[in-house]
Amino acid sequence: MPIQHDPKNQQFTLTQDGHTSELAYARPAEGIIDVTHTFVDEALRGQGLADDLARAALAFAREEKLKVKASCKFMAGFVQKHHAEYADLLA
């Protein structure tokens, strides 16, 4: 399932079975990306889609040399759970 990145609308999206899941972010300051919202349709929950979106956003941050702020509760938990892998990205 390809994840789409829409920099203009500041979101990553994933569509499966006609349902769209999204991870939204803001760029509050130069060199910072703030993940503000993650949503997976109820019909698709439990399949790891939010994790996939989080990994895509974190890969983008790493590629662009951005620091990550996690205002979104899901993303905060994700980076805490995978702290060793993403600690270098945290703002």
N, CA and C atoms as an extended XYZ file, in Angstrom:
273
Properties=species:S:1:pos:R:3:atomname:S:1:resname:S:1:resid:I:1 pbc="F F F"
N         0.842       -1.182        0.000 N   MET     1
C         0.000        0.000        0.000 CA  MET     1
C         0.885        1.242        0.000 C   MET     1
N         0.841        1.974       -1.067 N   PRO     2
C         1.689        3.165       -1.121 CA  PRO     2
C         1.140        4.306       -0.259 C   PRO     2
N         2.031        4.907        0.475 N   ILE     3
C         1.680        6.067        1.283 CA  ILE     3
C         1.963        7.304        0.446 C   ILE     3
N         1.003        8.189        0.397 N   GLN     4
C         1.132        9.429       -0.361 CA  GLN     4
C         1.523       10.554        0.583 C   GLN     4
N         2.459       11.381        0.148 N   HIS     5
C         2.838       12.564        0.928 CA  HIS     5
C         2.364       13.797        0.167 C   HIS     5
N         1.590       14.623        0.831 N   ASP     6
C         1.084       15.861        0.244 CA  ASP     6
C         1.649       17.030        1.054 C   ASP     6
N         2.818       17.547        0.655 N   PRO     7
C         3.447       18.620        1.419 CA  PRO     7
C         2.597       19.889        1.491 C   PRO     7
N         1.828       20.168        0.443 N   LYS     8
C         0.991       21.370        0.443 CA  LYS     8
C        -0.039       21.320        1.569 C   LYS     8
N        -0.674       20.171        1.754 N   ASN     9
C        -1.674       20.005        2.820 CA  ASN     9
C        -1.062       19.422        4.094 C   ASN     9
N         0.224       19.223        4.084 N   GLN    10
C         0.980       18.733        5.234 CA  GLN    10
C         0.377       17.465        5.822 C   GLN    10
N         0.343       16.435        4.985 N   GLN    11
C        -0.184       15.158        5.463 CA  GLN    11
C         0.362       13.986        4.665 C   GLN    11
N         0.349       12.850        5.321 N   PHE    12
C         0.632       11.564        4.697 CA  PHE    12
C        -0.689       10.806        4.704 C   PHE    12
N        -1.040       10.177        3.596 N   THR    13
C        -2.293        9.432        3.531 CA  THR    13
C        -2.053        8.037        2.956 C   THR    13
N        -2.980        7.168        3.290 N   LEU    14
C        -2.950        5.785        2.851 CA  LEU    14
C        -4.396        5.364        2.631 C   LEU    14
N        -4.698        4.874        1.440 N   THR    15
C        -6.063        4.448        1.143 CA  THR    15
C        -6.085        2.938        0.952 C   THR    15
N        -7.004        2.296        1.661 N   GLN    16
C        -7.165        0.844        1.573 CA  GLN    16
C        -8.651        0.531        1.667 C   GLN    16
N        -9.130       -0.306        0.784 N   ASP    17
C       -10.532       -0.733        0.784 CA  ASP    17
C       -11.490        0.460        0.813 C   ASP    17
N       -11.116        1.537        0.115 N   GLY    18
C       -11.975        2.708        0.034 CA  GLY    18
C       -11.945        3.617        1.254 C   GLY    18
N       -11.104        3.318        2.227 N   HIS    19
C       -10.983        4.126        3.444 CA  HIS    19
C        -9.621        4.808        3.444 C   HIS    19
N        -9.602        6.080        3.810 N   THR    20
C        -8.352        6.825        3.853 CA  THR    20
C        -7.925        7.055        5.295 C   THR    20
N        -6.683        6.739        5.561 N   SER    21
C        -6.063        6.995        6.852 CA  SER    21
C        -5.091        8.143        6.650 C   SER    21
N        -4.861        8.928        7.707 N   GLU    22
C        -3.994       10.083        7.530 CA  GLU    22
C        -3.151       10.387        8.763 C   GLU    22
N        -2.038       11.017        8.495 N   LEU    23
C        -1.187       11.571        9.534 CA  LEU    23
C        -0.923       13.014        9.099 C   LEU    23
N        -1.343       13.954        9.918 N   ALA    24
C        -1.197       15.374        9.599 CA  ALA    24
C        -0.070       15.970       10.426 C   ALA    24
N         0.565       16.979        9.848 N   TYR    25
C         1.652       17.641       10.549 CA  TYR    25
C         1.641       19.134       10.278 C   TYR    25
N         2.409       19.841       11.064 N   ALA    26
C         2.601       21.279       10.885 CA  ALA    26
C         4.103       21.531       10.824 C   ALA    26
N         4.463       22.682       10.311 N   ARG    27
C         5.864       23.109       10.268 CA  ARG    27
C         5.969       24.405       11.066 C   ARG    27
N         5.938       24.324       12.410 N   PRO    28
C         5.858       25.520       13.254 CA  PRO    28
C         7.096       26.405       13.233 C   PRO    28
N         8.234       25.837       12.871 N   ALA    29
C         9.474       26.607       12.828 CA  ALA    29
C        10.416       25.946       11.828 C   ALA    29
N        11.403       26.688       11.406 N   GLU    30
C        12.408       26.160       10.486 CA  GLU    30
C        13.067       24.928       11.108 C   GLU    30
N        13.111       23.833       10.352 N   GLY    31
C        13.778       22.624       10.814 CA  GLY    31
C        12.968       21.750       11.752 C   GLY    31
N        11.668       22.067       11.935 N   ILE    32
C        10.804       21.306       12.850 CA  ILE    32
C         9.570       20.808       12.098 C   ILE    32
N         9.213       19.566       12.363 N   ILE    33
C         7.933       19.020       11.910 CA  ILE    33
C         7.195       18.560       13.169 C   ILE    33
N         5.946       18.974       13.293 N   ASP    34
C         5.127       18.625       14.455 CA  ASP    34
C         3.975       17.749       13.987 C   ASP    34
N         3.989       16.487       14.378 N   VAL    35
C         2.895       15.577       14.024 CA  VAL    35
C         1.734       15.899       14.952 C   VAL    35
N         0.632       16.366       14.338 N   THR    36
C        -0.488       16.882       15.115 CA  THR    36
C        -1.691       15.951       15.195 C   THR    36
N        -1.784       14.987       14.279 N   HIS    37
C        -3.006       14.184       14.218 CA  HIS    37
C        -2.743       12.919       13.415 C   HIS    37
N        -3.240       11.802       13.921 N   THR    38
C        -3.214       10.535       13.187 CA  THR    38
C        -4.614        9.948       13.242 C   THR    38
N        -5.111        9.501       12.090 N   PHE    39
C        -6.448        8.916       12.034 CA  PHE    39
C        -6.430        7.687       11.138 C   PHE    39
N        -6.996        6.600       11.647 N   VAL    40
C        -7.222        5.388       10.862 CA  VAL    40
C        -8.698        5.056       11.008 C   VAL    40
N        -9.373        4.859        9.882 N   ASP    41
C       -10.788        4.515        9.892 CA  ASP    41
C       -11.011        3.284       10.758 C   ASP    41
N       -12.102        3.298       11.485 N   GLU    42
C       -12.405        2.206       12.411 CA  GLU    42
C       -12.363        0.833       11.737 C   GLU    42
N       -12.785        0.765       10.479 N   ALA    43
C       -12.810       -0.505        9.754 CA  ALA    43
C       -11.413       -1.069        9.508 C   ALA    43
N       -10.386       -0.209        9.594 N   LEU    44
C        -9.028       -0.642        9.277 CA  LEU    44
C        -8.101       -0.692       10.484 C   LEU    44
N        -8.611       -0.381       11.637 N   ARG    45
C        -7.756       -0.342       12.832 CA  ARG    45
C        -7.229       -1.728       13.191 C   ARG    45
N        -6.075       -1.738       13.814 N   GLY    46
C        -5.475       -3.000       14.238 CA  GLY    46
C        -4.632       -3.670       13.172 C   GLY    46
N        -4.425       -2.995       12.041 N   GLN    47
C        -3.648       -3.577       10.945 CA  GLN    47
C        -2.264       -2.942       10.813 C   GLN    47
N        -1.923       -2.043       11.716 N   GLY    48
C        -0.606       -1.419       11.669 CA  GLY    48
C        -0.495       -0.231       10.736 C   GLY    48
N        -1.623        0.278       10.250 N   LEU    49
C        -1.572        1.388        9.303 CA  LEU    49
C        -1.053        2.673        9.943 C   LEU    49
N        -1.430        2.939       11.172 N   ALA    50
C        -0.928        4.131       11.860 CA  ALA    50
C         0.594        4.033       12.028 C   ALA    50
N         1.085        2.838       12.343 N   ASP    51
C         2.530        2.634       12.442 CA  ASP    51
C         3.210        2.929       11.109 C   ASP    51
N         2.607        2.465       10.009 N   ASP    52
C         3.167        2.707        8.679 CA  ASP    52
C         3.225        4.199        8.371 C   ASP    52
N         2.166        4.920        8.714 N   LEU    53
C         2.144        6.367        8.493 CA  LEU    53
C         3.197        7.061        9.349 C   LEU    53
N         3.335        6.632       10.597 N   ALA    54
C         4.339        7.215       11.489 CA  ALA    54
C         5.743        6.986       10.941 C   ALA    54
N         6.012        5.784       10.490 N   ARG    55
C         7.333        5.485        9.923 CA  ARG    55
C         7.612        6.330        8.684 C   ARG    55
N         6.597        6.547        7.859 N   ALA    56
C         6.774        7.378        6.666 CA  ALA    56
C         7.106        8.816        7.050 C   ALA    56
N         6.400        9.346        8.032 N   ALA    57
C         6.656       10.720        8.479 CA  ALA    57
C         8.049       10.836        9.092 C   ALA    57
N         8.444        9.863        9.870 N   LEU    58
C         9.765        9.894       10.500 CA  LEU    58
C        10.881        9.716        9.468 C   LEU    58
N        10.643        8.904        8.457 N   ALA    59
C        11.624        8.754        7.371 CA  ALA    59
C        11.770       10.077        6.618 C   ALA    59
N        10.646       10.748        6.382 N   PHE    60
C        10.677       12.063        5.735 CA  PHE    60
C        11.488       13.038        6.582 C   PHE    60
N        11.241       13.072        7.878 N   ALA    61
C        11.969       13.975        8.774 CA  ALA    61
C        13.463       13.687        8.726 C   ALA    61
N        13.811       12.426        8.739 N   ARG    62
C        15.231       12.048        8.696 CA  ARG    62
C        15.865       12.482        7.372 C   ARG    62
N        15.175       12.230        6.261 N   GLU    63
C        15.697       12.607        4.948 CA  GLU    63
C        15.884       14.112        4.818 C   GLU    63
N        14.963       14.863        5.399 N   GLU    64
C        14.989       16.327        5.292 CA  GLU    64
C        15.769       16.981        6.432 C   GLU    64
N        16.340       16.160        7.316 N   LYS    65
C        17.098       16.643        8.469 CA  LYS    65
C        16.265       17.564        9.360 C   LYS    65
N        15.032       17.113        9.639 N   LEU    66
C        14.106       17.850       10.494 CA  LEU    66
C        14.069       17.222       11.880 C   LEU    66
N        13.800       18.025       12.880 N   LYS    67
C        13.539       17.523       14.218 CA  LYS    67
C        12.032       17.325       14.352 C   LYS    67
N        11.632       16.338       15.126 N   VAL    68
C        10.228       15.949       15.240 CA  VAL    68
C         9.672       16.296       16.612 C   VAL    68
N         8.528       16.958       16.594 N   LYS    69
C         7.730       17.182       17.798 CA  LYS    69
C         6.485       16.308       17.634 C   LYS    69
N         6.041       15.680       18.689 N   ALA    70
C         4.902       14.766       18.603 CA  ALA    70
C         3.749       15.287       19.460 C   ALA    70
N         2.976       16.218       18.923 N   SER    71
C         1.790       16.716       19.634 CA  SER    71
C         0.672       15.680       19.626 C   SER    71
N         0.679       14.826       18.626 N   CYS    72
C        -0.313       13.761       18.497 CA  CYS    72
C        -0.025       12.663       19.524 C   CYS    72
N        -1.048       12.267       20.255 N   LYS    73
C        -0.897       11.245       21.300 CA  LYS    73
C        -0.349        9.932       20.725 C   LYS    73
N        -0.858        9.531       19.566 N   PHE    74
C        -0.379        8.292       18.954 CA  PHE    74
C         1.108        8.394       18.637 C   PHE    74
N         1.513        9.479       17.982 N   MET    75
C         2.913        9.629       17.589 CA  MET    75
C         3.818        9.711       18.805 C   MET    75
N         3.379       10.382       19.850 N   ALA    76
C         4.175       10.458       21.082 CA  ALA    76
C         4.422        9.051       21.627 C   ALA    76
N         3.393        8.221       21.631 N   GLY    77
C         3.535        6.847       22.089 CA  GLY    77
C         4.408        6.019       21.164 C   GLY    77
N         4.289        6.253       19.874 N   PHE    78
C         5.073        5.500       18.892 CA  PHE    78
C         6.561        5.775       19.056 C   PHE    78
N         6.936        7.059       19.150 N   VAL    79
C         8.367        7.367       19.288 CA  VAL    79
C         8.900        6.938       20.656 C   VAL    79
N         8.049        6.923       21.661 N   GLN    80
C         8.486        6.432       22.972 CA  GLN    80
C         8.737        4.928       22.904 C   GLN    80
N         7.838        4.210       22.241 N   LYS    81
C         7.969        2.755       22.100 CA  LYS    81
C         9.206        2.377       21.278 C   LYS    81
N         9.534        3.212       20.296 N   HIS    82
C        10.668        2.957       19.400 CA  HIS    82
C        11.772        3.993       19.636 C   HIS    82
N        11.969        4.348       20.898 N   HIS    83
C        12.866        5.442       21.270 CA  HIS    83
C        14.280        5.269       20.708 C   HIS    83
N        14.821        4.071       20.797 N   ALA    84
C        16.195        3.847       20.343 CA  ALA    84
C        16.348        4.155       18.846 C   ALA    84
N        15.316        3.869       18.089 N   GLU    85
C        15.380        4.066       16.639 CA  GLU    85
C        15.188        5.530       16.228 C   GLU    85
N        14.418        6.295       17.018 N   TYR    86
C        14.045        7.647       16.605 CA  TYR    86
C        14.492        8.760       17.557 C   TYR    86
N        15.211        8.442       18.608 N   ALA    87
C        15.608        9.447       19.594 CA  ALA    87
C        16.370       10.619       18.955 C   ALA    87
N        17.171       10.332       17.945 N   ASP    88
C        17.964       11.380       17.311 CA  ASP    88
C        17.121       12.405       16.556 C   ASP    88
N        15.858       12.074       16.283 N   LEU    89
C        14.985       12.978       15.546 CA  LEU    89
C        14.164       13.890       16.439 C   LEU    89
N        14.077       13.565       17.719 N   LEU    90
C        13.160       14.292       18.587 CA  LEU    90
C        13.645       15.698       18.906 C   LEU    90
N        12.691       16.625       18.826 N   ALA    91
C        13.002       18.033       19.114 CA  ALA    91
C        13.058       18.262       20.612 C   ALA    91
